Amino acid sequence: MIALSLAAAGVHAQSSVTIYGIADAAIVGESGGKTSMTKVTSGAASASRLGFRGSEELGDGMSAFFTLETGAKIDTGELDASNTIFNRQAFVGLKTEGGSVALGRQYTPYHLALIQAVDPFGTGYAGTSKNLLPDNGTNVRASNSVTYSSPSVSGVNVDLFYSAGEQSEIAAGRQFGGGINYAKGPLSLRLIYNSRNTDVAATGVNHDLGRNLLLGGNYKFKWFALYAGFEVDKGYNSAPLGNPNNPYGGVAPTASTDGRDLLLGLKAPLGPGTLMFSTQYKDDRTHFNQDASEWGIGYLYSLSKRSGLYLAYAHINNRNGAGYTVANNTEAGTGDSAFNLGIRHTF
């Protein structure tokens, strides 16, 4: 990271701007679907990006802050989303002793819980929680959002999130949620609620809300950390398939509207790097009964504090026509098995 500090003459306010990013590329092999393929992919472990963040002290314990972050494809040099500039994050806010408020395009509490506390893979690599949990679309980040994060008291803080649908009907397209977070000593816990309305007012079609309730966290022992998460998904589009394009052929799978998700994992130092493992289970309680189970393993070999090599593999067992695919941080995947062999550098 490159940090720049600026102080205007005769003014006490201090400003700082940091340029940061990740360059990540991997050889990815996918099999088990209608087609098998081996390719070079950007961001299998962590999405490649370039970002700017900064803050300014305003006095009396108040500061202003911002983040602008764009995604890039290392394999082609393109933006990872066409016709965008700062598609990953773009927000500005104020922080006081009473907490912080920000407006713009931001991460949801649901995604932050997975990446920071519940998933030992940090939602990346072939073993990502995205394989069976609905960590995709606006469940990851949403535009037109307002967030509030409270200060931590005895290890507890609260996050609130609201994203306006900005349609003729105020409820159409909106999303809201929040979380109670606990982090003290070796224990980290998150209780998260997420509600999403996917209606489009112009169509006049109304669906029930898609809702996610997640409880999870991790406990750090001396030599390793254990991770666990349990989630309830209810309602229309509460758990959309990562790859909705019928990747296995035959009768198209149906996304669950009533499911239970379980994740168990561990993370441990091993030699010069870090070992990651998790297993997941999807219990589809609709009449389709399209359950699935998954396991994934990965190793990040540290070359330095900023650079590393990684190898990861995951496999999914779909039942009763379920259509879950092995994903990575930036792609939904095309089959029930996949490996990643890559390099990641942060700056």
NORKAJO-V454957 format. One record per pair of residues at least 4 apart in sequence whose ideal C-beta (glycine too) atoms are under 8 Angstrom apart, sorted by the first residue. I is the first residue (numbers start at 1). GAP is how many residues later the second one is. D is the distance in whole Angstrom. If there is no record, write none. Layout:
I;GAP;D / I;GAP;D
This chain:
1;17;5 / 1;18;7 / 1;19;4 / 1;346;6 / 2;16;7 / 2;17;4 / 2;18;8 / 2;345;8 / 3;13;6 / 3;14;7 / 3;15;5 / 3;16;8 / 4;12;7 / 4;13;5 / 4;14;7 / 4;15;8 / 5;9;7 / 5;10;7 / 5;11;5 / 6;8;8 / 6;9;5 / 6;10;7 / 6;11;7 / 7;4;7 / 7;6;8 / 7;7;6 / 7;8;7 / 8;5;7 / 12;45;8 / 12;47;7 / 13;43;6 / 13;44;5 / 13;45;6 / 13;46;7 / 14;42;7 / 14;43;5 / 15;39;7 / 15;40;7 / 15;41;4 / 15;42;8 / 16;38;6 / 16;39;6 / 16;40;8 / 17;35;6 / 17;36;7 / 17;37;4 / 18;34;7 / 18;35;5 / 18;36;7 / 19;31;8 / 19;32;7 / 19;33;6 / 20;30;8 / 20;31;5 / 20;32;8 / 20;33;7 / 20;326;8 / 20;327;7 / 21;27;8 / 21;28;5 / 21;29;4 / 21;30;6 / 21;325;7 / 21;326;5 / 22;21;8 / 22;24;5 / 22;25;7 / 22;26;6 / 22;27;5 / 22;322;7 / 22;323;7 / 22;324;5 / 22;325;8 / 23;25;6 / 23;51;6 / 23;321;7 / 23;322;5 / 23;323;8 / 23;324;8 / 24;18;7 / 24;19;5 / 24;20;7 / 24;21;5 / 24;22;5 / 24;23;7 / 24;24;5 / 24;50;7 / 24;305;8 / 24;318;7 / 24;319;7 / 24;320;4 / 24;321;8 / 25;15;6 / 25;16;7 / 25;17;5 / 25;18;8 / 25;19;8 / 25;23;7 / 25;49;4 / 25;50;6 / 25;317;6 / 25;318;6 / 26;14;7 / 26;15;5 / 26;18;4 / 26;19;7 / 26;284;7 / 26;302;8 / 26;314;5 / 26;315;6 / 26;316;3 / 26;317;7 / 27;11;7 / 27;12;8 / 27;13;6 / 27;14;8 / 27;313;7 / 27;314;5 / 27;315;7 / 28;10;7 / 28;11;6 / 28;12;8 / 28;13;4 / 28;16;6 / 28;300;7 / 28;303;7 / 28;310;6 / 28;311;7 / 28;312;5 / 28;314;8 / 29;7;8 / 29;8;7 / 29;9;5 / 29;309;6 / 29;310;5 / 30;6;6 / 30;7;6 / 30;8;8 / 30;296;7 / 30;303;6 / 30;304;5 / 30;305;5 / 30;307;7 / 30;308;5 / 31;5;4 / 31;304;5 / 31;305;8 / 31;306;5 / 31;307;7 / 32;4;8 / 32;216;8 / 32;303;4 / 32;304;4 / 32;305;5 / 33;214;4 / 33;215;6 / 33;292;7 / 33;301;4 / 33;302;3 / 33;303;7 / 34;213;6 / 34;214;6 / 34;215;5 / 34;300;8 / 35;299;7 / 36;299;7 / 37;297;7 / 40;35;5 / 41;34;6 / 41;287;7 / 41;289;7 / 41;290;6 / 41;299;8 / 41;301;8 / 42;5;8 / 42;6;5 / 42;30;7 / 42;31;4 / 42;32;4 / 42;33;5 / 42;34;7 / 42;38;7 / 42;288;7 / 43;4;4 / 43;5;5 / 43;28;8 / 43;30;8 / 43;31;7 / 43;37;8 / 43;81;8 / 43;285;8 / 43;286;5 / 43;287;4 / 44;80;7 / 44;81;7 / 44;82;8 / 44;268;8 / 44;284;4 / 44;285;6 / 44;286;7 / 44;287;8 / 44;296;4 / 44;298;5 / 45;79;4 / 45;80;5 / 45;255;7 / 45;265;5 / 45;267;8 / 45;283;7 / 45;284;6 / 45;295;7 / 45;297;6 / 45;299;5 / 46;76;7 / 46;78;5 / 46;283;6 / 46;298;6 / 46;300;8 / 47;24;6 / 47;33;7 / 47;41;7 / 47;77;8 / 47;282;5 / 47;283;5 / 48;23;7 / 48;24;5 / 48;25;7 / 48;26;5 / 48;32;7 / 49;20;6 / 49;21;7 / 49;22;5 / 49;23;6 / 49;39;6 / 50;19;7 / 50;20;6 / 50;22;6 / 51;16;7 / 51;17;7 / 51;18;4 / 51;19;7 / 51;37;7 / 51;38;7 / 52;14;8 / 52;15;7 / 52;16;5 / 52;17;8 / 53;12;7 / 53;13;7 / 53;14;4 / 53;15;8 / 53;16;8 / 54;11;7 / 54;12;6 / 55;8;5 / 55;9;7 / 55;10;4 / 55;11;8 / 55;40;8 / 56;7;6 / 56;8;5 / 56;9;8 / 57;5;8 / 57;6;5 / 58;4;4 / 58;5;6 / 58;6;6 / 61;35;6 / 61;36;5 / 62;32;6 / 62;33;7 / 62;34;5 / 63;31;7 / 63;32;5 / 64;28;7 / 64;29;7 / 64;30;6 / 64;31;8 / 65;27;7 / 65;28;6 / 65;29;8 / 65;30;6 / 65;35;8 / 65;37;8 / 66;25;7 / 66;26;4 / 66;27;7 / 67;22;5 / 67;23;7 / 67;24;6 / 68;18;5 / 68;21;7 / 68;22;5 / 69;17;6 / 69;19;4 / 69;20;4 / 69;21;7 / 70;9;7 / 70;14;7 / 70;15;6 / 70;16;5 / 70;17;6 / 70;18;6 / 71;8;7 / 71;9;4 / 71;10;6 / 71;16;6 / 71;17;5 / 72;5;7 / 72;6;7 / 72;7;6 / 72;8;6 / 73;4;7 / 73;5;5 / 73;6;7 / 73;7;5 / 78;4;8 / 79;5;6 / 79;6;8 / 79;8;7 / 80;7;7 / 80;250;7 / 81;6;4 / 86;4;4 / 86;19;7 / 87;18;8 / 88;17;8 / 88;53;7 / 89;15;8 / 89;16;6 / 89;17;6 / 89;18;7 / 89;52;7 / 90;14;5 / 90;15;5 / 91;11;5 / 91;12;6 / 91;13;3 / 91;14;6 / 91;15;5 / 91;54;8 / 91;56;8 / 92;10;7 / 92;11;6 / 92;12;6 / 93;7;6 / 93;8;5 / 93;9;3 / 93;10;7 / 93;54;8 / 94;6;7 / 94;7;6 / 95;4;7 / 95;5;4 / 96;4;8 / 97;54;7 / 98;52;8 / 98;53;7 / 99;49;6 / 99;50;6 / 99;51;4 / 99;52;6 / 100;47;8 / 100;48;7 / 100;49;5 / 101;45;7 / 101;46;7 / 101;47;5 / 102;4;6 / 102;44;7 / 102;45;5 / 103;42;7 / 103;43;5 / 103;44;8 / 104;39;8 / 104;41;7 / 105;36;6 / 105;37;7 / 105;38;5 / 105;39;8 / 105;40;7 / 106;35;6 / 106;36;7 / 106;39;5 / 106;41;5 / 106;55;8 / 107;4;5 / 107;5;5 / 107;33;7 / 107;34;5 / 108;4;7 / 108;30;7 / 108;31;6 / 108;32;7 / 108;33;7 / 108;34;6 / 108;53;6 / 108;67;7 / 108;69;6 / 108;86;6 / 109;4;6 / 109;50;5 / 109;51;8 / 109;52;5 / 109;68;6 / 109;69;6 / 109;70;4 / 109;83;5 / 109;85;7 / 110;4;7 / 110;25;7 / 110;29;6 / 110;67;6 / 110;69;8 / 110;82;5 / 110;84;4 / 110;102;6 / 110;104;6 / 111;4;6 / 111;12;7 / 111;24;6 / 111;28;6 / 111;29;5 / 111;30;7 / 112;4;6 / 112;47;7 / 112;67;8 / 113;4;6 / 113;5;6 / 113;66;6 / 113;68;8 / 113;77;4 / 113;79;5 / 113;101;6 / 113;103;7 / 114;4;5 / 114;5;5 / 114;9;5 / 114;15;5 / 114;19;7 / 114;21;6 / 114;100;8 / 114;102;8 / 114;115;7 / 115;4;7 / 115;7;5 / 115;8;5 / 116;6;8 / 116;72;8 / 116;74;8 / 117;64;8 / 117;66;8 / 117;71;5 / 117;72;7 / 117;73;5 / 117;99;6 / 117;100;5 / 117;101;6 / 117;110;8 / 118;11;7 / 118;72;7 / 118;96;7 / 118;98;4 / 118;99;7 / 118;100;7 / 118;109;6 / 118;110;7 / 118;111;4 / 118;145;7 / 119;4;5 / 119;9;7 / 119;10;4 / 119;108;7 / 119;110;7 / 119;144;7 / 119;146;7 / 119;159;7 / 120;7;8 / 120;98;8 / 120;105;7 / 120;107;5 / 120;145;4 / 120;146;6 / 120;147;4 / 120;156;5 / 120;157;7 / 120;158;5 / 121;4;5 / 121;6;5 / 121;7;5 / 121;8;7 / 121;144;8 / 121;155;5 / 121;157;6 / 121;175;7 / 121;177;6 / 121;191;8 / 123;5;5 / 123;6;6 / 123;7;6 / 123;12;6 / 123;206;6 / 124;4;6 / 124;204;7 / 124;205;4 / 125;151;7 / 125;171;7 / 125;173;5 / 125;185;7 / 125;187;4 / 125;189;8 / 125;203;6 / 125;204;7 / 125;215;6 / 126;170;6 / 126;172;7 / 126;186;4 / 126;187;6 / 126;188;4 / 126;200;6 / 126;201;8 / 126;202;6 / 126;212;5 / 126;213;6 / 126;214;5 / 127;4;7 / 127;149;6 / 127;150;7 / 127;151;5 / 127;168;8 / 127;169;2 / 127;170;6 / 127;171;5 / 127;185;6 / 127;186;8 / 127;187;5 / 128;7;8 / 128;168;7 / 128;186;8 / 128;199;6 / 128;200;6 / 128;201;6 / 129;4;5 / 129;6;6 / 129;100;8 / 129;134;6 / 129;149;7 / 129;151;7 / 130;5;5 / 130;6;6 / 130;112;6 / 130;197;4 / 130;199;8 / 130;202;8 / 131;111;7 / 131;149;6 / 131;163;5 / 131;165;7 / 131;183;6 / 131;185;6 / 131;193;6 / 131;194;7 / 131;195;6 / 131;196;6 / 131;202;8 / 132;129;6 / 132;131;8 / 132;148;5 / 132;149;7 / 132;150;5 / 132;160;6 / 132;162;6 / 132;184;8 / 132;192;6 / 133;96;8 / 133;98;6 / 133;106;8 / 133;128;5 / 133;130;7 / 133;147;7 / 134;5;6 / 134;78;7 / 134;99;6 / 134;104;7 / 134;105;4 / 134;106;6 / 135;4;6 / 135;5;6 / 136;4;6 / 136;104;7 / 136;106;6 / 136;196;7 / 137;103;7 / 138;4;4 / 138;25;7 / 138;37;6 / 138;58;6 / 139;55;6 / 139;57;7 / 139;73;7 / 142;19;8 / 142;21;4 / 142;33;5 / 143;20;7 / 144;19;6 / 144;20;5 / 144;21;8 / 144;22;6 / 145;16;6 / 145;17;6 / 145;18;4 / 145;19;8 / 145;30;8 / 146;15;8 / 146;16;5 / 146;17;8 / 146;18;8 / 147;12;7 / 147;13;7 / 147;14;5 / 147;15;8 / 148;10;8 / 148;11;7 / 148;12;4 / 149;8;7 / 149;9;8 / 149;10;5 / 149;11;8 / 150;7;5 / 150;8;4 / 150;9;8 / 151;6;6 / 152;4;7 / 152;5;4 / 152;31;8 / 153;4;7 / 154;30;7 / 155;27;5 / 155;28;6 / 155;29;3 / 156;24;7 / 156;25;7 / 156;26;5 / 157;24;5 / 158;20;7 / 158;21;7 / 158;22;6 / 158;23;7 / 159;19;6 / 159;20;5 / 159;22;7 / 160;17;8 / 160;18;4 / 161;14;8 / 161;15;6 / 161;16;5 / 161;17;6 / 162;12;7 / 162;13;8 / 162;14;5 / 163;11;6 / 163;12;4 / 163;13;7 / 164;9;8 / 164;10;6 / 165;4;8 / 165;5;7 / 165;6;7 / 165;7;5 / 165;8;3 / 165;9;4 / 165;10;8 / 165;32;7 / 165;36;8 / 166;7;7 / 167;5;4 / 167;6;5 / 167;33;7 / 167;34;4 / 167;35;8 / 168;4;7 / 168;33;5 / 168;34;8 / 169;30;7 / 169;32;4 / 170;4;7 / 171;26;6 / 171;28;7 / 172;25;6 / 172;27;4 / 172;28;6 / 172;29;4 / 173;24;6 / 173;25;7 / 173;26;7 / 173;27;7 / 173;28;8 / 174;23;5 / 175;19;7 / 175;20;7 / 175;21;5 / 175;22;7 / 176;19;6 / 177;15;7 / 177;16;5 / 177;17;4 / 177;18;6 / 177;35;8 / 178;14;8 / 178;15;6 / 179;11;6 / 179;12;6 / 179;13;4 / 179;14;7 / 180;10;8 / 180;11;5 / 181;7;8 / 181;8;7 / 181;9;5 / 181;10;8 / 182;5;7 / 182;6;7 / 182;7;4 / 182;8;8 / 182;35;8 / 183;4;7 / 183;5;5 / 183;6;8 / 186;33;6 / 186;34;4 / 186;35;7 / 187;30;7 / 187;31;8 / 187;32;5 / 187;33;8 / 188;29;5 / 188;30;5 / 188;31;8 / 189;26;8 / 189;27;8 / 189;28;4 / 190;24;7 / 190;25;7 / 190;26;6 / 190;27;6 / 191;23;7 / 191;24;5 / 192;20;7 / 192;21;7 / 192;22;4 / 192;23;8 / 193;18;7 / 193;19;7 / 193;20;6 / 193;21;8 / 194;17;7 / 194;18;4 / 194;19;8 / 194;20;8 / 195;14;5 / 195;15;7 / 195;16;5 / 195;17;8 / 196;13;7 / 196;14;5 / 196;15;8 / 196;41;7 / 196;42;8 / 197;10;8 / 197;12;6 / 197;13;8 / 198;9;6 / 198;12;7 / 198;38;7 / 198;39;5 / 199;4;8 / 199;6;7 / 199;7;6 / 199;8;6 / 200;5;7 / 207;28;8 / 207;29;4 / 207;30;7 / 208;27;5 / 208;28;5 / 209;26;5 / 209;27;7 / 210;23;8 / 210;24;8 / 210;25;4 / 210;26;6 / 210;27;4 / 210;28;4 / 210;29;8 / 210;47;8 / 211;21;8 / 211;22;7 / 211;23;5 / 211;24;5 / 211;27;6 / 212;19;6 / 212;20;7 / 212;21;5 / 212;26;6 / 212;27;8 / 213;18;7 / 213;19;5 / 214;15;6 / 214;16;7 / 214;17;5 / 215;14;7 / 215;15;5 / 215;16;8 / 216;11;7 / 216;12;6 / 216;13;3 / 216;14;7 / 216;15;8 / 216;47;7 / 217;10;8 / 217;11;7 / 217;12;8 / 218;7;5 / 218;8;6 / 218;9;4 / 218;10;7 / 218;49;8 / 219;6;7 / 219;7;5 / 220;4;8 / 220;5;4 / 221;4;7 / 221;5;7 / 223;45;6 / 223;46;7 / 224;42;6 / 224;43;7 / 224;44;4 / 224;45;8 / 225;41;7 / 225;42;5 / 225;43;7 / 226;38;8 / 226;39;7 / 226;40;5 / 227;36;7 / 227;37;7 / 227;38;4 / 227;39;7 / 227;40;7 / 227;51;7 / 228;35;7 / 228;36;5 / 228;37;8 / 229;32;7 / 229;33;7 / 229;34;4 / 230;30;7 / 230;31;7 / 230;32;6 / 230;33;8 / 231;29;7 / 231;30;4 / 231;31;8 / 232;27;8 / 232;28;6 / 232;29;8 / 233;5;4 / 233;6;4 / 233;23;6 / 233;24;8 / 233;25;7 / 233;26;5 / 233;27;8 / 233;28;7 / 234;4;6 / 234;23;7 / 234;24;6 / 235;22;6 / 236;21;6 / 237;18;7 / 237;20;8 / 238;18;8 / 238;19;6 / 238;21;8 / 239;16;6 / 239;17;5 / 239;18;7 / 239;20;6 / 239;22;8 / 240;4;7 / 240;15;5 / 241;12;6 / 241;14;5 / 241;82;6 / 241;83;7 / 242;82;7 / 242;83;6 / 242;85;5 / 242;90;4 / 242;91;7 / 243;4;5 / 243;80;7 / 243;82;5 / 243;84;8 / 243;89;4 / 243;90;6 / 243;91;7 / 244;11;7 / 246;4;8 / 246;6;4 / 246;7;7 / 246;77;7 / 247;76;6 / 247;78;5 / 247;86;8 / 247;87;5 / 247;88;7 / 248;5;8 / 248;70;7 / 248;75;6 / 248;87;8 / 248;88;8 / 250;71;7 / 251;70;6 / 252;71;7 / 253;37;6 / 253;65;8 / 253;68;6 / 253;69;6 / 253;70;3 / 254;32;7 / 254;34;5 / 254;36;6 / 254;67;8 / 256;26;7 / 256;28;4 / 256;29;8 / 256;30;6 / 256;32;8 / 256;34;7 / 257;29;6 / 258;26;7 / 258;27;4 / 258;28;5 / 259;23;6 / 259;24;6 / 259;25;5 / 259;26;6 / 259;27;8 / 260;22;8 / 260;23;4 / 260;25;7 / 261;19;7 / 261;20;7 / 261;21;6 / 261;22;8 / 262;18;7 / 262;19;5 / 262;21;8 / 263;15;6 / 263;16;8 / 263;17;5 / 264;14;7 / 264;15;6 / 264;16;8 / 265;11;7 / 265;12;6 / 265;13;3 / 265;14;7 / 266;9;8 / 266;10;8 / 266;11;5 / 266;12;8 / 267;7;6 / 267;8;7 / 267;9;5 / 267;10;8 / 268;6;7 / 268;7;5 / 269;4;8 / 269;5;6 / 269;6;8 / 270;4;7 / 270;5;4 / 270;29;7 / 271;30;8 / 272;29;6 / 272;30;5 / 273;26;6 / 273;27;5 / 273;28;4 / 273;29;5 / 273;35;7 / 274;25;7 / 274;26;5 / 274;28;7 / 275;22;8 / 275;23;8 / 275;24;5 / 276;20;8 / 276;21;7 / 276;22;4 / 276;23;7 / 276;24;7 / 276;36;8 / 277;18;8 / 277;19;7 / 277;20;5 / 277;21;8 / 278;17;7 / 278;18;6 / 279;14;7 / 279;15;7 / 279;16;4 / 279;17;8 / 280;13;7 / 280;14;4 / 280;15;8 / 281;10;8 / 281;11;8 / 281;12;5 / 281;13;8 / 282;9;6 / 282;10;4 / 282;11;7 / 282;40;7 / 282;42;7 / 283;8;6 / 284;4;6 / 284;5;6 / 284;6;5 / 284;7;5 / 284;8;8 / 284;38;7 / 285;4;8 / 286;4;8 / 288;32;7 / 288;33;7 / 289;30;8 / 289;31;5 / 290;28;7 / 290;29;7 / 290;30;5 / 290;31;6 / 290;32;4 / 290;33;8 / 291;28;5 / 291;29;7 / 291;31;6 / 292;24;6 / 292;25;6 / 292;26;5 / 292;27;6 / 292;30;5 / 292;32;5 / 293;23;7 / 293;24;5 / 294;20;6 / 294;21;7 / 294;22;5 / 294;23;7 / 294;30;7 / 294;32;8 / 295;19;7 / 295;20;6 / 296;16;7 / 296;17;7 / 296;18;3 / 296;19;8 / 296;30;8 / 297;15;7 / 297;16;6 / 297;17;8 / 298;12;6 / 298;13;7 / 298;14;3 / 298;15;7 / 298;42;8 / 299;11;7 / 299;12;5 / 299;13;7 / 300;8;5 / 300;9;8 / 300;10;5 / 300;44;8 / 301;7;6 / 301;8;4 / 301;9;7 / 301;10;8 / 302;5;8 / 302;6;5 / 303;4;4 / 303;5;6 / 303;6;7 / 304;4;8 / 306;39;6 / 306;40;5 / 306;41;7 / 307;36;7 / 307;37;7 / 307;38;5 / 307;39;8 / 308;35;7 / 308;36;6 / 309;33;7 / 309;34;5 / 310;30;7 / 310;31;8 / 310;32;5 / 310;33;8 / 310;34;7 / 311;28;7 / 311;29;7 / 311;30;5 / 312;16;8 / 312;27;7 / 312;28;5 / 313;24;8 / 313;25;7 / 313;26;5 / 313;27;8 / 314;12;5 / 314;23;7 / 314;24;6 / 315;11;7 / 315;21;6 / 315;22;5 / 316;8;5 / 316;9;7 / 316;10;6 / 316;20;5 / 316;21;8 / 317;19;7 / 318;4;4 / 318;5;7 / 318;6;6 / 318;18;6 / 324;12;8 / 325;7;6 / 325;8;4 / 325;9;6 / 325;10;6 / 325;11;7 / 326;7;5 / 326;9;7 / 326;10;6 / 326;11;6 / 326;12;4 / 327;4;6 / 327;5;5 / 327;6;4 / 327;11;8 / 328;5;7 / 328;10;7 / 328;12;6 / 333;5;6
